Amino acid sequence: MKRVEAARKAVGDEIVLMVDANCALDLDTSLEFF
């Protein structure tokens, strides 16, 4: 969680953060959920 918190702090609240904690999805598949 510390890495996610650091990423959020770095990019701010206007950027959508998406995290695949299991590394199960490729970029195209993960974007289908967005």
SULBELMO-V771936 format. One record per backbone hydrogen bond with DSSP energy under -1.0 kcal/mol. CO is the residue of the C=O (numbers start at 1). NH is the residue of the N-H. If there is no record, write none. Layout:
CO/NH, CO/NH
This chain:
1/5, 2/6, 3/7, 4/8, 5/9, 6/10, 7/11, 8/12, 20/23, 26/30, 27/31, 30/33
